Amino acid sequence: MNAHVESDCIVILLEGRIDTNNAVEVEKEIESIVAKNAGLTPLFDAKNLQYISSAGLRVLMKVSKGAGKKVKVQNTSKEVYDIFETTGFTNILDVSKALREISVKGCELIGSGGYGKVYRIDPETIAKIYLPSVSLDMVQHERDVAQKAFLLGVPTAISYDVVKCGDCYGVVFELLNAKTVAQVMDADRTRVSEMGKRSAELLKNLHGITVEGDDFPSRKGEFLAWQKQLAPFLKPEEADEILAFAKGLPDNRNFLHGDFNSKNIMVNGDDFLLIDIGDATYGHPVFDVAGLILAYMYLPKSQMPEEEKYRLMGFHLEDAAPMLNAELAAYFNIDPSDTAEIGRRIQMIMPYAQMLASYHGTRRVNFNPEYMEKMMVPGIRERLLPLIRTVQPLEW
């Protein structure tokens, strides 16, 4: 029986048939492998398992009891998974089917971001294919969040299965012949104001959804946890200022998309649907609105090459300011020509936008001490701290 170490697991490959004829022998082999790898969690890979009887199931249950938790059995065929499910062993073990493999060769690329790319697979489905560095757990998390959001009433595309695409993982979504808001504006620049207004209406409806329970994390809770990780890199008084700001955040339970921008909104006829919803949280709506400022003010002014800015935004850079203006005007019910009032709202939101930028930046470098000292801490001192000292009460 073959086995190998993967992270903190000893992966044991199950093969052929396991029934009354060989269950005792298989049990001895598994016991030997587990004993030699004490301290590692057993994980069974069933990609080559053709059949398992009740005798074989009892062997796996014994291993799970010895581990003191549900042991994973991954890559089961549909037929083998049906055996686990029919006998109730999907409640005893953590059993998952083998991932369907797809190809995006020749498929239309409809969007790309920091973690992967979105392709149209056929007229009715799209697939978000993540970078090879993105773990299967993260991909499954995004699929699960999308399903929970859909059940909550969030206008999001229906998520299907997690798939394999070469060395990458992905999620397949049902989406009829739709384009992103960014694609619509890129193809027809006269529609920027229309798309901004419609996007703002979608965002307001989204924020009208109240989150109960713990299906989604708290944005305020995330900031408080982040401040604890950040504190060792700052002076005590600086860390205290950021902590006080985070503690003072409102305790709203509005649904938040977490990455609301024109590349994550699909236009399907008259319907606007959300994708890329893995960062969904609950909290005060200011953080989704602050994300618009990061996307349409911070990004165009960044030092990155113009072609990279265009790739990340998905439409003409000259349209970023008009798009932001249209969205803020519609969201706050302001006359689009009242630039002074729109500017006032932006200044009110700036401390939260900078907090969000610092939060994402430190996560991106994973609190690496070298990057923190050279890149993140100076920005926090020069931009975030001065801004939170000017914070005003939120008006909505």
Backbone torsions as a table, in degrees:
resi	resn	phi	psi	omega
1	MET	NA	128.2	-177.6
2	ASN	-86.4	147.5	178.1
3	ALA	-153.9	152.3	175.9
4	HIS	-150.2	158.7	-179.6
5	VAL	-89.3	134.3	177.8
6	GLU	-139.9	110.6	-175.9
7	SER	59.1	-121.8	-179.1
8	ASP	-103.3	22.2	-178.3
9	CYS	-119.1	151.7	166.7
10	ILE	-104.6	110.4	-175.2
11	VAL	-87.9	120.4	-176.7
12	ILE	-109.2	123.0	-176.6
13	LEU	-87.4	118.8	176.2
14	LEU	-92.3	136.0	-173.9
15	GLU	-135.0	153.5	172.2
16	GLY	63.3	-130.6	-179.6
17	ARG	-116.5	138.7	173.1
18	ILE	-122.1	111.5	-177.3
19	ASP	-144.0	-164.9	-176.6
20	THR	-62.9	-22.9	-178.2
21	ASN	-72.6	-28.2	-175.5
22	ASN	-133.3	5.6	-175.0
23	ALA	-60.5	-39.7	-179.0
24	VAL	-64.3	-43.6	179.5
25	GLU	-64.9	-42.9	178.8
26	VAL	-61.9	-41.1	179.7
27	GLU	-61.0	-43.3	179.3
28	LYS	-63.2	-41.3	179.3
29	GLU	-63.2	-44.2	-179.7
30	ILE	-64.8	-43.8	179.0
31	GLU	-58.7	-39.5	179.7
32	SER	-65.5	-44.1	-179.8
33	ILE	-64.1	-44.6	-179.2
34	VAL	-63.7	-41.9	-179.5
35	ALA	-63.9	-38.4	-179.7
36	LYS	-72.8	-17.6	-177.9
37	ASN	-121.1	44.2	-179.8
38	ALA	-57.2	137.0	-178.5
39	GLY	99.2	-18.2	176.7
40	LEU	-98.2	144.5	-179.8
41	THR	-80.3	127.7	176.8
42	PRO	-66.1	139.3	175.5
43	LEU	-140.1	126.4	-177.3
44	PHE	-98.9	130.0	175.2
45	ASP	-104.8	115.1	-173.0
46	ALA	-104.0	21.7	-175.8
47	LYS	-63.3	-25.3	179.1
48	ASN	-107.7	12.2	179.5
49	LEU	-86.4	123.6	-176.8
50	GLN	-95.0	-30.3	-176.9
51	TYR	-162.3	147.0	174.7
52	ILE	-141.9	130.8	-179.4
53	SER	-95.5	-179.3	179.1
54	SER	-60.9	-32.2	178.5
55	ALA	-64.9	-41.1	177.9
56	GLY	-68.7	-38.6	178.4
57	LEU	-61.6	-38.3	179.7
58	ARG	-66.2	-31.3	176.3
59	VAL	-63.2	-47.0	-179.5
60	LEU	-66.0	-36.6	178.8
61	MET	-64.6	-38.3	178.7
62	LYS	-62.9	-41.2	177.9
63	VAL	-63.5	-41.8	-179.4
64	SER	-63.2	-41.8	178.0
65	LYS	-63.5	-39.1	178.7
66	GLY	-65.8	-31.8	179.4
67	ALA	-78.4	-18.0	178.9
68	GLY	77.7	14.9	178.3
69	LYS	-162.3	170.1	177.7
70	LYS	-63.8	123.4	177.2
71	VAL	-89.0	141.1	-179.7
72	LYS	-79.5	139.4	169.4
73	VAL	-125.0	108.3	-172.8
74	GLN	-110.5	163.6	175.0
75	ASN	62.7	35.3	176.8
76	THR	-76.7	146.9	172.1
77	SER	-72.4	167.4	179.3
78	LYS	-60.0	-41.0	-177.9
79	GLU	-65.0	-43.6	179.8
80	VAL	-69.8	-39.3	178.3
81	TYR	-60.9	-38.8	179.5
82	ASP	-60.5	-35.1	177.9
83	ILE	-64.8	-46.7	178.1
84	PHE	-59.3	-43.5	-175.5
85	GLU	-70.1	-43.6	-178.2
86	THR	-63.2	-37.6	-178.2
87	THR	-85.0	-2.8	179.7
88	GLY	84.3	6.1	-176.8
89	PHE	-76.4	-10.2	173.1
90	THR	-70.2	-15.5	174.4
91	ASN	-88.2	-18.4	-177.4
92	ILE	-97.2	-36.7	-179.5
93	LEU	-118.3	159.2	177.7
94	ASP	-92.1	91.5	-171.3
95	VAL	-103.9	133.8	177.8
96	SER	-135.4	147.3	180.0
97	LYS	-77.4	160.2	173.7
98	ALA	-63.5	141.6	-179.5
99	LEU	-73.5	137.7	174.0
100	ARG	-68.7	138.7	180.0
101	GLU	-101.2	133.1	179.1
102	ILE	-128.6	166.5	175.1
103	SER	-125.0	142.2	176.1
104	VAL	-108.6	12.3	179.0
105	LYS	-60.7	125.1	-180.0
106	GLY	80.7	-0.5	-179.4
107	CYS	-83.5	151.6	179.9
108	GLU	-70.8	128.5	173.3
109	LEU	-84.5	118.8	-177.0
110	ILE	-110.1	-1.6	177.4
111	GLY	179.1	154.7	176.6
112	SER	-148.2	150.0	-178.5
113	GLY	-147.8	-159.8	-175.2
114	GLY	-71.8	-22.6	-175.4
115	TYR	-112.7	-9.5	-179.2
116	GLY	170.4	-165.7	-177.1
117	LYS	-131.4	153.6	179.8
118	VAL	-113.4	128.5	-178.2
119	TYR	-120.9	148.3	169.9
120	ARG	-87.7	119.6	-178.0
121	ILE	-85.1	-41.5	177.8
122	ASP	-157.0	179.5	-176.5
123	PRO	-58.7	-18.8	-174.7
124	GLU	-113.3	-7.6	-176.1
125	THR	-137.5	149.7	171.7
126	ILE	-124.8	162.9	177.1
127	ALA	-135.6	130.2	171.7
128	LYS	-93.4	116.4	-179.4
129	ILE	-104.4	119.5	-175.7
130	TYR	-84.2	161.7	176.9
131	LEU	-64.2	155.2	-179.9
132	PRO	-58.2	-25.0	-178.3
133	SER	-76.2	-12.7	-178.0
134	VAL	-83.7	126.5	-174.6
135	SER	-73.9	159.2	176.8
136	LEU	-62.3	-37.2	179.3
137	ASP	-59.6	-41.3	179.8
138	MET	-66.6	-40.0	179.6
139	VAL	-65.3	-44.9	178.7
140	GLN	-64.1	-34.2	177.3
141	HIS	-62.0	-44.4	-179.7
142	GLU	-63.0	-41.8	178.3
143	ARG	-61.9	-43.8	-179.0
144	ASP	-64.4	-40.8	178.8
145	VAL	-63.7	-41.2	179.6
146	ALA	-62.1	-39.4	179.2
147	GLN	-66.9	-42.8	178.9
148	LYS	-64.5	-40.2	179.7
149	ALA	-64.3	-41.3	178.7
150	PHE	-60.3	-44.7	179.6
151	LEU	-66.7	-25.6	178.3
152	LEU	-77.4	-13.5	-179.4
153	GLY	104.5	6.9	177.4
154	VAL	-71.4	132.1	-179.5
155	PRO	-73.9	78.6	-178.1
156	THR	-121.4	155.5	178.6
157	ALA	-64.1	143.7	178.5
158	ILE	-69.9	126.4	179.7
159	SER	-91.7	137.6	178.0
160	TYR	-101.5	-121.5	-172.5
161	ASP	-97.7	159.9	168.7
162	VAL	-81.3	136.7	-174.8
163	VAL	-128.5	168.2	174.3
164	LYS	-111.0	136.9	178.4
165	CYS	-136.4	95.9	-174.1
166	GLY	63.6	-123.8	178.8
167	ASP	-91.9	7.3	-174.8
168	CYS	-115.1	161.4	172.9
169	TYR	-107.7	159.4	179.3
170	GLY	-154.7	173.5	175.9
171	VAL	-126.7	134.0	178.9
172	VAL	-98.3	133.9	-180.0
173	PHE	-122.6	145.3	170.3
174	GLU	-78.9	124.6	176.1
175	LEU	-155.5	113.5	-179.8
176	LEU	-64.2	-177.0	-168.8
177	ASN	-59.5	79.3	-174.0
178	ALA	-115.6	159.4	173.8
179	LYS	-126.3	158.0	175.8
180	THR	-73.3	157.8	174.5
181	VAL	-56.6	-39.5	178.9
182	ALA	-60.6	-42.2	179.3
183	GLN	-64.9	-39.5	179.3
184	VAL	-61.5	-46.1	-178.9
185	MET	-70.2	-34.7	-179.6
186	ASP	-66.0	-35.3	-178.6
187	ALA	-81.5	-28.4	-177.6
188	ASP	-142.9	97.4	-174.2
189	ARG	-69.9	-13.6	177.6
190	THR	-73.0	-9.4	-175.1
191	ARG	-99.2	8.8	-177.2
192	VAL	-60.0	-49.1	-178.8
193	SER	-62.2	-42.3	178.7
194	GLU	-61.1	-46.2	-178.7
195	MET	-66.7	-35.8	177.8
196	GLY	-64.3	-45.0	179.6
197	LYS	-63.8	-45.9	-179.4
198	ARG	-65.3	-38.2	178.5
199	SER	-64.3	-40.5	179.6
200	ALA	-65.1	-39.4	177.6
201	GLU	-62.4	-41.3	177.0
202	LEU	-61.8	-44.0	-178.1
203	LEU	-64.1	-41.6	179.0
204	LYS	-63.8	-40.9	177.3
205	ASN	-63.9	-38.5	178.6
206	LEU	-61.3	-44.6	-178.4
207	HIS	-72.3	-10.9	175.2
208	GLY	-80.6	-5.5	179.0
209	ILE	-89.5	127.2	179.2
210	THR	-96.3	133.0	179.7
211	VAL	-95.0	122.7	173.2
212	GLU	-108.2	154.8	177.1
213	GLY	76.0	-161.1	-173.2
214	ASP	-123.6	30.8	177.1
215	ASP	-68.5	-23.8	-179.3
216	PHE	-128.7	146.7	179.7
217	PRO	-75.7	162.0	176.6
218	SER	-85.9	129.0	177.1
219	ARG	-64.1	-40.6	177.2
220	LYS	-61.9	-42.1	178.0
221	GLY	-61.7	-37.8	178.4
222	GLU	-64.5	-40.8	179.8
223	PHE	-66.9	-37.5	179.0
224	LEU	-66.1	-40.9	177.3
225	ALA	-66.4	-38.1	178.3
226	TRP	-63.3	-41.1	-178.6
227	GLN	-61.1	-35.6	179.0
228	LYS	-64.6	-38.2	177.7
229	GLN	-72.0	-32.3	-177.3
230	LEU	-77.8	-32.2	-171.4
231	ALA	-51.5	-42.6	-178.4
232	PRO	-61.2	-18.4	-178.4
233	PHE	-90.8	-5.8	-174.8
234	LEU	-117.1	166.2	170.3
235	LYS	-69.3	149.4	-177.2
236	PRO	-53.0	-40.7	-178.0
237	GLU	-69.6	-31.3	177.5
238	GLU	-69.6	-44.4	178.1
239	ALA	-61.2	-38.6	179.8
240	ASP	-64.9	-37.6	178.5
241	GLU	-62.6	-45.1	-179.1
242	ILE	-68.3	-37.6	177.7
243	LEU	-62.7	-43.7	179.7
244	ALA	-62.5	-40.6	178.3
245	PHE	-62.8	-45.4	-179.3
246	ALA	-64.6	-42.5	179.5
247	LYS	-64.6	-29.6	-178.2
248	GLY	-81.6	-3.0	179.2
249	LEU	-64.7	142.8	178.7
250	PRO	-60.7	153.7	-177.9
251	ASP	-97.5	35.0	179.7
252	ASN	-59.0	156.0	175.6
253	ARG	-120.7	31.9	175.0
254	ASN	-69.3	143.0	175.6
255	PHE	-68.4	133.7	178.0
256	LEU	-122.0	133.2	178.2
257	HIS	-67.5	-43.2	178.3
258	GLY	95.0	-21.7	178.1
259	ASP	-152.9	53.0	-174.7
260	PHE	-77.4	111.5	175.9
261	ASN	-156.0	173.5	-170.3
262	SER	-66.9	-14.4	177.7
263	LYS	-88.9	-11.3	-179.3
264	ASN	-107.8	14.0	176.6
265	ILE	-120.4	124.4	179.6
266	MET	-102.8	135.5	177.5
267	VAL	-99.5	110.3	-177.4
268	ASN	-118.2	87.7	-172.9
269	GLY	67.8	-120.4	177.3
270	ASP	-93.2	-2.8	-177.0
271	ASP	-95.7	140.8	172.6
272	PHE	-109.9	124.5	-177.9
273	LEU	-123.9	149.3	-178.1
274	LEU	-98.2	144.1	171.0
275	ILE	-128.5	179.0	176.2
276	ASP	54.6	60.8	-168.8
277	ILE	-108.4	15.8	-176.3
278	GLY	-65.7	-17.0	179.3
279	ASP	-96.3	15.1	-177.2
280	ALA	-60.9	138.5	178.4
281	THR	-143.0	-173.0	167.5
282	TYR	-127.2	154.5	-178.5
283	GLY	161.5	-157.9	179.8
284	HIS	-79.7	138.3	-178.6
285	PRO	-57.6	-17.2	-177.6
286	VAL	-55.3	-28.9	-174.8
287	PHE	-75.6	-31.3	171.9
288	ASP	-69.9	-39.4	178.6
289	VAL	-67.3	-38.7	176.5
290	ALA	-61.5	-33.3	177.2
291	GLY	-63.0	-31.7	176.5
292	LEU	-64.8	-38.8	179.0
293	ILE	-65.7	-39.7	177.0
294	LEU	-62.3	-41.9	-176.1
295	ALA	-72.1	-39.3	-169.7
296	TYR	-109.9	-6.6	174.1
297	MET	-116.4	-51.7	-176.0
298	TYR	-68.2	-48.0	-175.4
299	LEU	-60.7	-48.2	-179.6
300	PRO	-61.6	-26.1	-178.8
301	LYS	-92.2	0.1	-177.4
302	SER	-70.4	169.6	-176.8
303	GLN	-87.6	-1.1	-176.6
304	MET	-71.4	159.1	-179.6
305	PRO	-58.1	150.1	-177.2
306	GLU	-58.4	-40.0	-177.8
307	GLU	-66.1	-31.6	178.0
308	GLU	-72.1	-39.3	175.5
309	LYS	-59.9	-45.0	-179.6
310	TYR	-62.0	-41.1	179.7
311	ARG	-62.0	-42.5	-177.2
312	LEU	-72.7	-36.1	-179.3
313	MET	-81.4	-39.5	178.3
314	GLY	87.9	1.0	176.8
315	PHE	-151.0	177.3	-174.2
316	HIS	-61.2	132.1	-177.6
317	LEU	-60.4	-32.2	-179.3
318	GLU	-64.3	-18.8	-177.9
319	ASP	-93.2	0.5	-178.0
320	ALA	-64.9	-47.8	-179.2
321	ALA	-64.9	-45.9	176.2
322	PRO	-60.5	-36.3	178.4
323	MET	-64.4	-46.1	179.0
324	LEU	-62.1	-43.7	179.8
325	ASN	-58.9	-45.7	-178.7
326	ALA	-65.0	-40.8	-178.8
327	GLU	-68.2	-46.3	-178.8
328	LEU	-65.9	-39.7	179.2
329	ALA	-61.0	-45.2	-178.8
330	ALA	-71.2	-39.5	-177.5
331	TYR	-64.6	-41.7	-176.1
332	PHE	-98.9	8.0	-179.5
333	ASN	56.2	47.8	179.1
334	ILE	-108.0	145.8	173.0
335	ASP	-61.6	124.8	-178.4
336	PRO	-55.4	-22.9	179.9
337	SER	-83.9	-8.6	-178.7
338	ASP	-85.2	73.6	-175.8
339	THR	-65.8	-27.0	179.6
340	ALA	-66.4	-44.0	-179.8
341	GLU	-69.9	-38.5	177.1
342	ILE	-63.5	-41.1	177.3
343	GLY	-63.0	-37.1	178.8
344	ARG	-64.7	-41.5	178.2
345	ARG	-63.3	-40.4	179.2
346	ILE	-61.6	-43.8	179.7
347	GLN	-63.3	-35.3	177.8
348	MET	-65.4	-35.4	-174.9
349	ILE	-86.6	-18.1	-173.4
350	MET	-53.1	-42.7	178.9
351	PRO	-58.8	-36.7	-179.0
352	TYR	-73.8	-35.9	176.9
353	ALA	-64.9	-41.7	179.9
354	GLN	-69.2	-35.6	174.9
355	MET	-60.4	-44.4	179.3
356	LEU	-64.0	-41.6	179.5
357	ALA	-63.5	-42.9	179.8
358	SER	-66.6	-39.6	179.1
359	TYR	-60.9	-50.8	-179.2
360	HIS	-66.9	-37.0	-179.0
361	GLY	-63.8	-45.0	-179.4
362	THR	-68.8	-34.3	176.5
363	ARG	-67.4	-36.4	-177.8
364	ARG	-64.0	-35.9	179.3
365	VAL	-95.4	5.2	175.8
366	ASN	53.7	37.2	177.9
367	PHE	55.6	29.6	175.5
368	ASN	-60.2	123.2	-174.0
369	PRO	-54.3	-40.9	-178.5
370	GLU	-64.0	-48.1	179.5
371	TYR	-67.2	-36.8	-179.7
372	MET	-61.1	-47.4	-177.0
373	GLU	-68.5	-39.2	-175.0
374	LYS	-83.9	-37.3	-169.7
375	MET	-111.8	-45.2	-168.3
376	MET	-88.4	-48.5	-175.4
377	VAL	-61.2	-43.6	177.4
378	PRO	-57.9	-40.7	179.5
379	GLY	-66.8	-37.5	178.0
380	ILE	-63.9	-39.6	-179.7
381	ARG	-73.4	-37.3	-175.2
382	GLU	-82.2	-28.9	-172.9
383	ARG	-120.4	-51.6	-174.4
384	LEU	-67.1	-51.4	-175.9
385	LEU	-60.6	-46.5	177.3
386	PRO	-60.5	-35.5	-177.6
387	LEU	-71.2	-42.1	-177.5
388	ILE	-70.4	-17.4	175.4
389	ARG	-74.4	-15.2	-179.8
390	THR	-107.0	9.8	-172.3
391	VAL	-60.4	141.0	178.6
392	GLN	-113.7	156.0	176.4
393	PRO	-59.9	138.6	178.4
394	LEU	-72.4	143.1	-174.2
395	GLU	-98.9	7.3	178.2
396	TRP	-148.7	NA	NA
